[in-house]
Amino acid sequence: MAFEDGAQATGSAQDGYNLRRRNVPNYTSSNGNLTQADQEVDKKKLQKVERKTTPLKVMEADLIQPKTSILQTLDEWEFLIAPLLFTLVSFFTRMYKIGLSNIVTWDEAHFGKFGSHYLKREFYFDVHPPLGKMLVGLSGYMAGYNGSFEFKSGETYPEELNYTFMRLFNSTFGALCVPVAYYTARELNFRRSTVWLVTLMVLCENSYATISRFILLDSMLLFFTFTTVLCWARFHRLQSQSFSPEWFFWLFLNGISIGCVTSVKWVGLFCTALVGLYTAEDLWNKFGDLRMPKTTLASHVVARVAGLIVVPLLVYMFSFWVHFLVLENSGPGDAQMSSLFQANLRGTEVGKDSPLEVAHGSRATIKNMGYGGGLLHSHVQTYPEGSQQQQVTCYHHKDANNDWFFYPNRNEPIYNPEGPLVFPGDKSVIRLIHSQTGRNLHSHAVSAPVTKGDYEVSSYGNTTIGDEKDHWTVEVVSDAASRDRSKIRTLTTAFRLKHTSLGCYLRAGTVNLPQWGFKQIEVTCVKQNDPRDVYTHWNVEAHWNERLPAGDPGSYKSPFFRDFIHLNVAMMTSNNALVPDPDKQDDLASHFWQWPILHVGLRMCGWDDHIVKYFLLGNPAVYWGSTLSLLVFGGLVSWYLIRWQRGYDELRPGEIDYIHYGGLYPVAGWFLHYLPFVAMARVTYVHHYYPALYFAILTMGFVLDWVTRPLARKNRRVEWVVYGLLYSVVIGLFVLFRAIVFGMQGKHQQWTHLKWFDKWRITE
């Protein structure tokens, strides 16, 4: 199979003019336009007409000429006219009747609430990076919303909240995916007919249109995924113009886009991996080019490090800097951060009026300093196995069960509230007594419930009943306020607790207990002595002692970089904890194998007759066609590899290059976005497939473009008839399923004809 004459492979050497030329006469088009050969035939026909025509016919030809000029003008400006028309339709499909449902729908309950926190400037915690949620907050600010609504699922929006504007803001990102897809298909060197098909598949993908209509992060994630692919494709086409202003522009724009997509959701890392894979291959090829000067090769490496590593990282970190800057008030997510960070929030109780130095008899909360660490916690529930004593965990929320008393060990005089103050410090042996139950923090040679290699930590006995296994030796690690280690200071002192009898260290890692432990963090006594293990580091967060004067520990600032790392590890820890609960049935969850075959959809709200209902389901033609194309592409590559091994040399270098960058990289993008969900244990939903779906659509575009090239060379009209049928199927199915996008009103039984399979729960 060969290209039609004059077509250029993606990334092949082209001058700037040919690379960006419009489809005008005298040049062969790679987008399905009039070729030079066709024009030569037309000239011969015209010469015959001129010899046989009468003056009257000449006049008629002159009258027809303006129409031809109009067609040529449309053809010349197609690269602007077509995406403009597609975009207008896209805005309609994403925004039509967008305010019809006036209730909090699906995950609007989460992301709308996060937007409220930005407007109230309250610190909160979520497993996703902040950029998308800050944009939600911006939409609320632009809508005049004050952040007072709680966004409870299924609750009716109040009249003063312009939820329609907030949805319109989000839908703009979804609508703009369409023109980005159009220009990406052009940069991948698809013919015009294929470019239009790819654009239509994005435009008429019902799931894309539906999920873009609500206050969610997915439209933003998709938009920045699309822009990252566009920037990559355009940058690749400019390889012959290395170090030109346009080359640098698209390189750094690609870096900014990578930073943005990663700052919305970590799924963007998969898109980053695709660009990284391409960059590694590109630099490897340049490394093998012995004609390239070493200084030029070094310049390529430096440019890519700056544009594709430094710039994305700066964008990502900047989103967190703004996040910390805006959220200056204490809020529901405080406990995920370090105590010193919390002490600098307005309205916080952490460290407020807390005495600076801890003494015997002090009541305090003790926070683990590991990334995402919680507060040392206990409750009356016991371990179901092991010692069956009272559980000790780490908990991220404010609770009276987080309070502990500092008491002397059993070899020292009994604590006297009226006696002299005693300040424990480095090497002091103490007891910690749980304030609510009066039991001692205890460990023994019993395996921990989950981490079997560690010892179990429990609460046991009381102030009078107990033994030496209630004793813990304080080891001060550092102090942000002083070099004096003779005392434990609120917020600033980092210390370890060594079990005096067993020699193990109190540790709270990233392991969650089962449901019987309320999914809280497991606390163990680890046998290994690793002073650098931050999960064995603790600090006093809040402190109460009427005999000591109040201090101002909030005067010490927490460094940004430390807070940045701390929050990201906390996000990672919480993300890993989102595993399916075997004790609960999640009707909305789905499995990875169901997504490519469109085996299941998702109800986004209640299904009562009085509710406007939305069902998250894709366009069957787009899903099944794109999934089939992945298999066909594998077959095509296998076919050509087998024939190449047998000595056939039927592909020109330009065609191999086209398969490589126009087909193989979209397939790689699909695998990078799909396979992680096969391996990960967290709960998954249908919308997790949407970024991967885009790469499947691009793969379908390549496959159709490749297999129809002979048809395009032989008969353009037949080619357009074939593509016209494909356009009709895609558009027709979108129209057929339009109700699930624009909202189903009334009884759901009227849409029984859309329930093709039992898992499509459009009706009961």
C-alpha positions in Angstrom: 0.0 0.0 0.0 1.4 3.4 -0.9 0.6 7.0 -0.3 -0.9 9.0 -3.1 1.6 11.2 -4.8 2.7 14.2 -2.9 1.5 13.1 0.5 4.0 13.6 3.3 4.5 11.3 6.2 4.1 12.6 9.7 7.4 14.1 10.8 9.1 13.7 7.4 11.3 16.4 6.1 9.2 19.3 4.8 9.8 22.9 4.4 7.7 25.2 6.4 5.5 26.2 3.5 4.6 22.7 2.4 4.0 21.8 6.0 1.4 24.4 6.5 0.1 24.9 3.0 -3.5 25.3 2.3 -5.3 22.9 -0.1 -5.1 25.1 -3.2 -4.7 24.1 -6.8 -1.3 23.1 -8.2 -0.6 20.9 -5.2 -1.6 17.4 -4.4 -3.7 17.3 -1.3 -3.4 14.8 1.5 -6.8 15.7 2.9 -9.0 14.4 0.1 -8.9 17.5 -2.1 -8.3 17.9 -5.9 -5.0 16.5 -6.9 -2.6 17.8 -9.5 -3.2 14.8 -11.7 -7.0 15.5 -11.5 -6.3 19.1 -12.5 -4.3 18.0 -15.6 -7.1 15.8 -16.7 -9.5 18.8 -16.3 -7.3 21.0 -18.4 -7.3 18.5 -21.3 -11.1 18.3 -21.1 -11.3 22.1 -21.0 -9.1 22.3 -24.2 -11.6 20.0 -26.0 -14.5 22.1 -24.9 -12.8 25.3 -26.0 -12.3 23.9 -29.6 -16.0 22.7 -29.8 -17.8 25.4 -27.9 -19.9 28.2 -29.3 -19.6 31.8 -28.1 -22.9 31.3 -26.2 -21.4 28.3 -24.3 -18.3 30.3 -23.6 -20.6 32.9 -22.0 -22.3 30.1 -20.0 -18.9 28.9 -18.8 -18.0 32.4 -17.7 -21.2 32.5 -15.7 -20.4 29.2 -14.0 -16.8 30.2 -13.1 -17.8 32.3 -10.0 -19.3 29.1 -8.5 -16.1 27.3 -8.9 -14.2 30.1 -7.3 -16.5 29.9 -4.3 -15.8 26.2 -3.9 -12.1 26.8 -4.2 -12.4 29.5 -1.5 -14.2 27.1 0.8 -11.7 24.4 0.0 -8.8 26.9 0.7 -10.3 28.0 4.1 -11.6 24.6 5.2 -9.0 24.5 7.9 -10.9 27.4 9.6 -14.5 26.9 8.4 -14.8 23.2 9.3 -13.6 23.4 12.9 -15.6 26.6 13.4 -18.8 24.7 12.4 -17.9 21.7 14.4 -17.2 23.9 17.4 -20.6 25.7 17.2 -22.4 22.3 17.1 -20.2 21.1 20.0 -21.3 24.1 22.1 -24.9 23.2 21.3 -24.6 19.6 22.3 -22.8 20.4 25.5 -25.0 23.3 26.6 -28.5 22.7 25.3 -30.9 22.4 28.3 -27.9 22.3 30.6 -29.9 23.9 33.5 -32.9 21.5 33.1 -32.0 19.5 36.2 -31.9 21.7 39.3 -30.6 19.0 41.7 -27.0 18.2 42.7 -26.1 15.4 40.3 -23.6 12.6 40.9 -20.1 13.9 41.7 -21.3 17.5 41.8 -21.7 16.7 45.5 -17.9 16.5 45.8 -16.5 19.0 43.3 -19.1 21.6 43.9 -18.4 21.4 47.6 -14.7 21.7 47.0 -15.4 24.9 44.9 -17.3 26.2 48.0 -14.2 25.7 50.1 -12.2 28.0 47.8 -14.8 30.7 48.0 -14.8 30.4 51.8 -11.0 30.0 51.7 -11.3 26.9 54.0 -8.6 24.3 53.8 -9.9 20.9 52.6 -8.4 17.6 51.5 -9.0 15.6 48.4 -7.2 12.8 46.5 -7.0 14.9 43.3 -4.6 17.9 42.6 -6.1 21.3 42.9 -6.2 22.9 39.5 -9.6 21.5 38.3 -11.3 22.3 41.7 -9.8 25.8 41.7 -11.4 26.3 38.3 -14.7 25.1 39.8 -14.3 27.7 42.5 -13.6 30.3 39.9 -16.8 29.4 38.1 -18.7 29.9 41.4 -17.0 33.2 42.0 -17.9 34.4 38.5 -21.5 33.2 39.1 -21.8 35.3 42.3 -21.9 32.3 44.5 -20.8 32.8 48.2 -19.9 29.2 49.0 -22.6 28.7 51.5 -24.4 25.7 49.8 -23.3 22.2 51.0 -23.9 20.4 47.7 -25.5 17.4 49.2 -26.3 14.7 46.7 -29.8 15.0 45.2 -30.5 18.3 47.0 -32.2 21.1 45.1 -30.0 24.1 44.2 -31.1 27.3 46.0 -32.4 30.1 43.8 -29.4 32.4 44.7 -26.9 29.8 43.3 -26.4 30.2 39.6 -25.6 26.5 39.0 -26.4 26.9 35.3 -23.5 29.3 34.8 -21.1 26.9 36.8 -22.2 24.1 34.5 -21.7 26.2 31.4 -18.2 27.1 32.5 -17.3 23.4 32.8 -19.0 22.5 29.5 -16.8 25.0 27.7 -13.8 22.7 28.3 -15.8 19.8 26.8 -16.9 21.8 23.8 -13.4 22.9 23.0 -12.2 19.3 22.8 -13.8 19.1 19.4 -11.7 21.7 17.5 -8.6 20.4 19.3 -9.4 16.9 18.0 -9.8 18.3 14.5 -6.4 19.9 14.5 -4.8 16.9 16.1 -6.1 14.6 13.3 -4.7 17.1 10.8 -1.3 17.0 12.5 -1.4 13.2 12.4 -1.7 13.6 8.6 -5.1 12.1 8.2 -7.0 12.9 5.0 -9.7 15.4 5.2 -12.5 12.8 5.2 -10.8 11.0 8.2 -10.2 14.3 10.0 -13.9 15.0 9.8 -14.7 11.5 11.0 -12.4 11.8 14.1 -13.9 15.2 14.9 -17.5 13.9 14.5 -16.7 10.9 16.8 -15.6 13.3 19.5 -18.5 15.6 18.9 -21.1 12.9 18.8 -19.7 10.8 21.7 -22.7 10.7 24.0 -20.6 10.1 27.1 -18.3 13.1 26.4 -21.3 15.3 25.9 -23.0 14.1 29.0 -20.2 14.3 31.4 -19.3 17.8 30.2 -22.6 19.2 31.3 -22.0 19.0 35.0 -19.8 20.5 37.7 -17.1 17.8 37.4 -13.4 17.6 36.6 -13.7 15.3 33.6 -14.3 17.9 31.0 -11.1 19.7 32.1 -9.1 16.5 32.2 -10.2 15.6 28.7 -9.5 19.1 27.4 -5.9 19.1 28.7 -5.4 15.5 27.5 -6.5 16.6 24.0 -4.3 19.7 24.1 -1.3 17.6 25.2 -1.7 15.2 22.3 -2.1 18.2 19.8 1.0 19.9 21.1 2.9 16.6 20.8 1.7 16.0 17.3 2.5 19.5 16.2 5.9 19.5 17.8 6.7 16.3 16.0 5.8 17.8 12.6 8.3 20.6 13.3 11.3 18.3 13.8 12.9 19.7 10.6 12.7 23.2 12.1 14.5 22.4 15.4 15.2 25.4 17.6 13.0 27.7 15.5 10.6 30.0 17.5 7.6 27.9 16.5 9.5 24.7 17.6 10.2 26.2 21.0 6.6 27.6 21.2 5.0 24.1 20.8 7.6 22.4 23.0 6.9 24.7 25.9 3.2 24.7 25.2 3.3 20.9 25.4 5.0 21.3 28.8 2.4 23.7 30.1 -0.4 21.3 28.9 1.3 18.4 30.6 1.5 20.4 33.8 -2.2 21.3 33.5 -3.5 17.8 32.8 -1.5 16.4 35.7 -2.7 19.2 38.0 -6.4 18.2 37.3 -6.0 14.5 38.0 -3.1 12.1 38.3 -4.5 10.3 35.3 -2.7 13.0 33.4 0.6 11.2 34.3 -0.3 8.5 31.7 -0.4 11.2 29.0 2.9 12.5 30.4 4.3 9.0 30.0 3.3 9.0 26.3 5.2 12.2 25.6 8.1 10.9 27.7 8.1 7.7 25.6 8.2 9.7 22.4 10.9 12.0 23.8 13.1 9.1 24.8 12.8 7.5 21.3 13.5 10.9 19.6 16.6 11.5 21.6 17.8 8.0 21.1 17.5 8.4 17.4 19.4 11.7 17.6 22.1 10.0 19.7 22.5 7.5 16.9 22.9 10.2 14.2 26.7 10.5 14.0 26.4 13.5 11.7 24.8 15.5 14.5 27.3 17.6 16.5 27.5 16.8 20.2 26.6 20.4 21.0 23.4 20.1 19.0 22.5 16.9 20.7 23.2 18.4 24.1 20.9 21.4 23.1 18.1 19.0 22.2 18.4 17.3 25.6 18.5 20.5 27.5 15.5 21.9 25.6 13.4 18.9 26.4 14.4 18.7 30.0 13.4 22.4 30.3 10.2 22.1 28.3 8.9 18.7 29.2 10.2 18.3 32.8 10.9 21.6 34.4 7.9 23.5 32.9 5.3 20.8 33.8 6.7 20.5 37.3 6.6 24.3 37.8 3.0 24.4 36.6 2.1 21.5 38.9 3.8 23.2 41.9 2.3 26.5 41.1 -1.2 25.1 41.3 -0.4 23.9 44.9 1.1 27.3 45.7 -2.1 29.0 44.7 -4.0 26.3 46.6 -2.2 27.0 49.8 -2.4 30.8 49.2 -6.2 30.8 48.8 -7.1 28.3 51.5 -5.8 30.4 54.4 -8.6 29.4 56.9 -9.0 26.3 59.0 -11.3 23.7 57.4 -12.2 20.1 57.2 -8.9 18.9 55.7 -6.6 20.3 58.3 -5.7 16.9 59.9 -4.1 15.7 56.7 -1.4 18.3 57.0 1.5 18.8 59.4 0.8 20.4 62.8 3.0 23.3 62.0 1.0 24.0 58.8 -2.3 23.8 60.6 -1.1 26.2 63.3 -0.6 28.9 60.6 -4.2 28.7 59.4 -6.7 31.3 60.5 -9.3 30.1 63.0 -7.4 26.9 63.8 -7.5 25.3 67.2 -4.2 23.6 66.6 -1.6 25.1 68.9 -4.1 27.9 69.9 -3.3 28.9 73.5 -1.2 25.7 73.8 1.6 25.9 76.3 4.9 25.5 74.5 6.4 22.9 76.7 4.8 19.5 77.6 4.8 18.4 81.3 3.5 15.4 83.2 -0.2 15.7 83.4 -0.5 17.5 80.1 -3.3 16.4 77.8 -2.3 16.5 74.1 -3.0 15.2 70.7 0.0 13.4 69.1 0.3 13.5 65.3 2.3 11.2 63.1 4.7 13.2 60.9 4.7 10.8 58.0 3.3 12.0 54.7 -0.5 12.0 55.2 -0.1 11.0 58.8 -3.0 11.2 61.2 -3.5 11.6 64.9 -2.8 8.8 67.5 -6.3 7.5 68.3 -8.0 4.8 70.3 -11.6 3.7 70.8 -13.5 1.2 72.9 -13.7 -1.3 70.0 -11.2 -4.2 70.4 -9.1 -6.2 67.9 -11.1 -9.2 66.7 -8.0 -11.4 66.9 -4.6 -11.3 68.5 -4.7 -9.8 72.0 -8.3 -8.7 71.6 -7.4 -5.6 73.5 -8.6 -2.0 72.7 -7.6 -0.8 69.2 -5.1 1.9 68.6 -5.1 3.6 65.2 -4.3 6.8 63.4 -7.3 9.0 62.5 -7.4 12.1 60.3 -10.4 13.9 61.9 -10.8 15.9 65.1 -12.1 13.6 67.8 -12.0 13.4 71.6 -10.5 9.9 71.2 -7.3 11.6 69.9 -6.4 13.0 73.4 -3.7 11.4 75.5 -2.2 12.3 78.9 1.6 12.3 79.5 2.2 10.4 82.7 5.4 9.3 84.5 6.4 5.6 84.2 5.6 3.1 86.9 9.0 3.2 88.4 8.6 6.9 89.3 6.4 8.5 91.9 2.7 8.6 91.1 1.7 11.8 89.3 0.7 14.5 91.7 -1.3 17.4 90.1 -0.2 19.7 92.9 3.5 18.6 92.8 6.4 20.3 91.0 6.2 20.4 87.2 8.2 17.7 85.5 9.1 18.2 81.8 9.8 15.0 79.8 12.4 15.3 77.1 15.0 13.2 75.2 15.6 9.8 76.8 12.7 10.2 79.2 10.5 7.1 79.9 6.8 7.9 80.0 3.4 6.5 79.8 0.6 7.7 77.5 -2.9 7.3 78.9 -6.0 7.5 76.7 -8.1 10.3 78.0 -11.5 8.8 77.1 -11.0 5.2 78.3 -8.1 5.7 80.8 -6.1 2.9 79.2 -2.3 2.9 78.6 -0.6 2.9 75.3 0.7 -0.7 75.2 2.6 -3.1 73.0 3.6 -6.8 73.4 5.0 -9.7 71.3 1.8 -10.2 69.4 1.7 -9.8 65.6 0.0 -6.7 64.3 -3.4 -7.4 62.7 -2.3 -6.5 59.1 1.5 -6.0 59.1 2.4 -9.3 60.7 6.1 -8.6 60.9 5.4 -5.8 63.4 4.1 -6.0 67.0 0.5 -5.1 67.8 -0.1 -1.8 69.7 -3.2 -1.6 71.9 -4.7 0.2 74.9 -4.5 -1.8 78.1 -5.0 -1.5 81.8 -5.5 1.9 83.5 -3.6 4.3 85.7 -3.0 1.7 88.4 -3.2 -1.6 86.5 -0.4 -2.4 84.0 3.2 -3.3 83.6 6.4 -2.2 82.0 5.0 -2.8 78.5 3.2 0.5 79.0 6.6 2.3 79.0 7.9 4.3 76.1 11.2 6.1 75.8 11.2 9.5 74.1 13.9 10.0 71.5 13.9 13.6 70.2 14.8 13.8 66.5 14.7 17.6 65.9 13.2 20.8 67.0 12.3 23.7 64.7 12.4 26.2 67.6 15.3 25.2 69.7 18.4 23.0 69.9 17.5 22.1 73.5 16.3 18.5 73.5 15.5 18.4 77.2 11.9 19.2 76.6 9.1 18.3 74.2 7.7 21.5 72.6 4.2 21.8 71.0 4.3 21.6 67.2 8.1 22.1 66.8 9.6 19.0 68.4 9.8 15.8 66.4 10.3 12.7 68.5 10.2 8.9 68.4 8.6 6.6 70.9 10.7 3.5 71.6 9.1 0.6 73.5 11.2 0.2 76.6 10.8 -3.6 76.8 10.6 -4.7 73.2 12.9 -2.1 71.7 10.5 -1.5 68.8 9.3 1.9 67.6 5.7 3.3 67.5 4.8 3.6 63.8 1.8 4.6 61.7 2.4 3.8 58.0 0.1 3.8 55.1 -1.7 0.5 55.8 -5.5 0.7 56.4 -7.2 -1.7 58.8 -10.2 -3.7 57.5 -13.8 -2.6 58.1 -13.7 -3.7 61.7 -11.1 -1.0 62.3 -13.2 1.6 60.4 -10.5 1.7 57.6 -8.3 3.8 59.9 -4.5 3.7 59.7 -2.9 0.7 61.4 -0.5 1.6 64.2 2.2 -0.9 65.0 5.5 -1.2 66.8 8.2 -1.8 64.1 11.3 -3.8 65.0 13.7 -2.0 62.6 15.4 1.0 64.0 15.4 3.5 61.1 15.7 7.1 62.4 15.0 8.4 58.9 11.6 6.7 58.8 9.3 9.6 59.1 6.4 7.3 59.9 8.0 6.7 63.3 8.2 10.5 63.9 5.6 12.2 66.1 4.9 15.6 67.4 2.5 17.2 69.8 -0.2 19.0 67.9 -2.5 20.5 70.6 -1.7 20.7 74.2 -3.7 21.6 77.4 -2.3 22.2 80.8 -3.8 24.7 83.2 -0.6 25.0 85.2 1.4 26.3 82.1 1.2 29.6 80.3 -0.2 29.8 76.8 2.3 30.1 74.0 2.3 31.1 70.3 3.7 28.1 68.4 2.0 29.4 65.2 4.8 32.0 64.8 6.9 29.2 63.2 6.2 28.8 59.5 6.0 25.6 57.6 8.1 25.6 54.4 6.2 25.4 51.1 8.2 22.5 49.6 7.7 20.4 52.8 3.9 21.1 52.7 3.9 20.3 48.9 5.5 16.9 49.4 3.5 16.1 52.5 0.1 16.8 50.8 1.0 14.8 47.6 2.0 11.8 49.7 -1.2 12.1 51.7 -3.2 12.2 48.4 -1.4 9.1 47.2 -2.1 7.3 50.5 -5.8 8.2 50.4 -6.0 7.2 46.7 -4.6 3.8 47.4 -7.2 3.3 50.1 -10.1 3.7 47.6 -10.6 0.0 47.3 -13.9 -1.8 46.8 -15.6 -2.7 50.1 -16.6 -6.3 50.1 -19.3 -5.6 52.7 -21.0 -3.0 50.5 -22.4 -3.2 47.0 -21.6 -0.3 44.7 -24.1 -0.3 41.9 -22.2 2.5 40.1 -18.8 0.7 40.0 -17.8 -1.3 37.0 -14.8 -3.4 35.8 -12.2 -2.5 33.2 -13.2 -5.2 30.8 -16.7 -3.7 30.5 -15.5 -0.3 29.2 -14.2 -0.9 25.7 -17.2 -3.1 24.7 -19.7 -0.6 26.2 -21.1 -3.4 28.4 -22.3 -1.0 31.1 -23.5 2.5 31.7 -24.0 4.6 34.8 -27.0 6.3 36.4 -25.9 9.8 37.4 -28.9 10.5 39.7 -32.1 9.0 41.1 -34.5 7.3 38.8 -37.8 8.6 40.1 -40.3 9.9 37.6 -40.2 13.5 38.8 -36.4 13.7 38.4 -34.6 14.6 35.2 -32.5 11.5 34.6 -29.1 11.3 33.0 -27.4 8.0 31.9 -23.7 7.9 31.3 -23.3 5.8 28.1 -21.2 6.1 25.0 -22.1 6.1 21.3 -22.1 2.4 20.3 -20.5 3.2 16.9 -17.7 5.1 18.5 -17.0 2.6 21.2 -17.3 -0.6 19.2 -15.6 0.9 16.1 -12.7 2.2 18.1 -12.2 -1.0 20.1 -12.4 -3.0 16.8 -9.8 -0.7 15.3 -7.3 -1.5 18.1 -7.6 -5.2 17.0 -7.4 -4.3 13.3 -4.3 -2.2 13.9 -2.6 -5.1 15.7 -3.5 -7.3 12.7 -2.1 -4.8 10.2 1.2 -4.5 12.1 1.5 -8.2 12.4 0.8 -8.6 8.6 3.5 -6.2 7.6 6.0 -7.6 10.1 5.5 -11.1 8.7 5.8 -10.0 5.1 8.9 -7.9 6.0 10.5 -11.0 7.7 9.7 -13.0 4.5 11.6 -10.4 2.4 8.8 -8.2 1.0 9.7 -4.6 0.9 6.4 -3.0 0.0 6.4 0.0 2.5 8.2 3.1 1.7 10.0 5.0 4.6 7.3 7.6 4.6 4.6 5.0 5.1 6.5 3.3 7.9 6.8 6.7 9.5 3.1 7.3 9.1 2.2 4.0 10.8 4.7 4.7 13.5 3.5 8.2 14.6 -0.1 8.2 13.2 -1.0 4.7 14.4 1.4 3.2 16.9 1.5 6.2 19.3 -2.3 6.5 19.6 -2.3 2.8 20.4 0.4 3.3 23.0 -1.6 6.1 24.4 -4.6 3.8 24.7 -2.6 1.2 26.5 -1.0 3.7 28.9 -4.4 5.0 29.9 -6.2 1.7 30.0 -3.8 -0.9 31.5 -3.2 0.9 34.8 -6.9 0.4 35.6 -6.5 -3.3 34.9 -3.8 -3.5 37.6 -5.0 -1.1 40.2 -7.1 -2.3 43.1 -9.1 0.9 43.6 -12.8 1.1 42.8 -13.4 2.1 39.2 -16.2 3.6 37.2 -17.0 4.0 33.5 -15.6 7.6 33.3 -12.1 6.3 34.0 -12.0 5.0 30.4 -12.7 8.4 28.8 -9.1 9.5 28.2 -8.2 6.1 26.8 -11.3 6.3 24.5 -9.8 9.3 22.8 -6.7 7.4 21.8 -8.9 4.6 20.6 -10.8 7.1 18.4 -7.5 8.3 16.9 -6.5 4.7 16.3 -9.8 4.2 14.4 -9.1 7.3 12.4 -5.7 5.9 11.4 -7.0 2.5 10.5 -9.8 3.9 8.3 -7.4 6.3 6.7 -5.0 3.6 5.9 -7.4 0.9 4.5 -9.3 3.5 2.4 -6.2 5.0 0.7 -6.5 2.8 -2.4 -10.1 3.8 -2.7 -9.2 7.5 -2.3 -6.7 7.2 -5.2 -9.1 5.4 -7.5 -12.4 7.1 -6.9 -12.9 10.1 -4.6 -16.7 10.0 -4.9 -16.8 6.4 -3.6 -14.5 7.3 -0.8 -16.8 10.2 0.3 -19.8 7.9 0.0 -18.2 5.4 2.4 -17.3 8.1 4.8 -20.7 9.7 4.4 -22.2 6.4 5.6 -19.9 6.5 8.6 -20.8 10.1 9.4 -24.5 9.2 9.2 -24.1 6.2 11.6 -22.2 8.2 14.2 -24.6 11.2 14.0 -27.6 9.0 13.9 -26.7 7.1 17.0 -26.0 10.3 18.9 -29.4 11.6 17.9 -31.0 8.3 18.9 -29.5 8.4 22.3 -29.8 12.2 22.7 -32.2 11.8 25.7 -29.5 10.4 27.9 -27.5 13.5 27.2 -30.1 16.3 27.4 -32.1 14.7 30.2 -34.9 12.2 30.4 -38.1 13.7 31.8 -41.1 11.7 33.0 -41.4 7.9 33.3 -38.3 6.0 32.3 -40.3 3.3 30.6 -40.6 5.5 27.5 -36.9 4.9 26.7 -37.1 1.1 26.8 -36.0 1.1 23.1 -32.6 2.4 24.2 -32.0 -0.5 26.6 -30.2 -2.8 24.2 -28.6 -4.8 26.9 -29.5 -5.6 30.5 -26.5 -3.7 31.9 -27.8 -0.6 30.2 -30.0 0.3 33.1 -31.9 3.1 31.3 -35.1 1.4 32.5 -35.8 -1.0 35.3 
